[in-house]
Amino acid sequence: MNWAQSIGPDVLVWVKGQLHRREHPEQAYRICLGLLSLNRSYDSERLNKACAIANKESLFRLKNVKAILVSNRISCLTQRRCSFRYCLRIMSTFVVQRVSTKP
């Protein structure tokens, strides 16, 4: 919990949600460790913003947070350069690319 708080308040909210949502604590710990590993690739501010979006939209899966980070949806929404529909189009393009590149 301390590491989540050190990254940001929205990360802490997302982690607490995982701990309350899972029946077995071990499942929540693995998901939270996966989120922690994302902090190696993305800075704390960006990860916190991704968790803020995930919390706001009730996205509770780690792959949803990863998709927000990879699709650059954070800068799109914070800079208000584009509409929500545009961001959804970017997200759907990312999903199609990921599915088509799987072996």
C-alpha positions in Angstrom: 0.0 0.0 0.0 2.9 2.4 0.7 4.3 2.0 -2.8 0.9 2.7 -4.3 0.6 5.9 -2.2 4.1 6.9 -3.2 3.1 6.7 -6.9 -0.1 8.7 -6.5 -3.5 8.9 -4.8 -5.4 7.5 -7.8 -3.1 4.5 -7.9 -3.9 3.9 -4.2 -7.6 4.1 -4.9 -7.3 1.6 -7.8 -5.2 -0.8 -5.6 -7.7 -0.6 -2.7 -10.5 -1.4 -5.2 -8.6 -4.5 -6.3 -8.1 -5.7 -2.7 -11.8 -5.3 -1.9 -13.0 -6.8 -5.2 -11.1 -10.1 -5.1 -12.2 -13.1 -3.2 -8.7 -14.3 -2.6 -6.1 -11.8 -1.6 -3.4 -13.6 -3.6 -5.1 -12.7 -6.8 -5.2 -9.0 -5.8 -1.6 -9.0 -4.9 -0.5 -10.4 -8.3 -2.6 -7.7 -10.1 -1.1 -5.0 -7.8 2.4 -6.2 -8.5 1.6 -6.0 -12.2 0.6 -2.4 -11.8 3.8 -1.8 -9.8 5.8 -3.2 -12.7 4.2 -0.7 -15.1 6.0 2.0 -13.0 9.3 0.7 -14.5 8.1 1.7 -18.0 6.0 4.7 -17.3 6.6 7.6 -14.9 4.5 8.0 -11.7 2.5 10.9 -13.0 1.4 9.2 -16.1 0.5 6.0 -14.2 -1.4 8.0 -11.7 -3.4 9.7 -14.4 -4.1 6.3 -16.1 -5.5 5.0 -12.8 -7.6 8.2 -12.4 -9.2 7.4 -15.8 -9.7 3.8 -14.8 -11.3 4.7 -11.5 -13.6 7.2 -13.1 -14.7 4.8 -15.8 -14.8 1.7 -13.5 -12.1 -0.1 -15.3 -10.9 -2.7 -12.9 -8.7 -4.9 -15.1 -4.9 -4.3 -15.4 -5.1 -4.6 -19.2 -7.4 -1.6 -19.2 -4.8 0.5 -17.4 -2.1 -0.8 -19.8 -4.3 0.1 -22.8 -4.8 3.7 -21.4 -1.0 4.0 -21.1 -0.1 2.5 -24.5 -2.8 4.4 -26.4 -1.6 7.8 -25.1 -5.1 8.5 -24.0 -3.9 10.5 -21.1 -2.3 13.3 -23.1 -5.3 13.3 -25.4 -7.7 14.0 -22.6 -5.5 16.4 -20.6 -4.6 18.6 -23.5 -8.2 18.6 -24.8 -6.9 18.3 -28.3 -9.5 15.8 -29.2 -12.9 14.6 -28.4 -13.9 11.5 -26.5 -14.9 9.8 -29.7 -11.4 10.3 -31.1 -9.9 8.8 -28.0 -12.2 5.8 -28.4 -11.1 5.4 -32.0 -7.5 5.4 -30.9 -8.3 2.8 -28.3 -10.1 0.5 -30.7 -7.2 0.8 -33.2 -4.8 -0.3 -30.5 -7.0 -3.3 -29.7 -7.2 -4.3 -33.3 -3.5 -4.0 -33.7 -2.8 -6.1 -30.6 -5.2 -8.9 -31.8 -3.8 -9.0 -35.3 -0.2 -9.2 -34.1 -0.8 -12.2 -31.8 0.8 -15.4 -33.0 
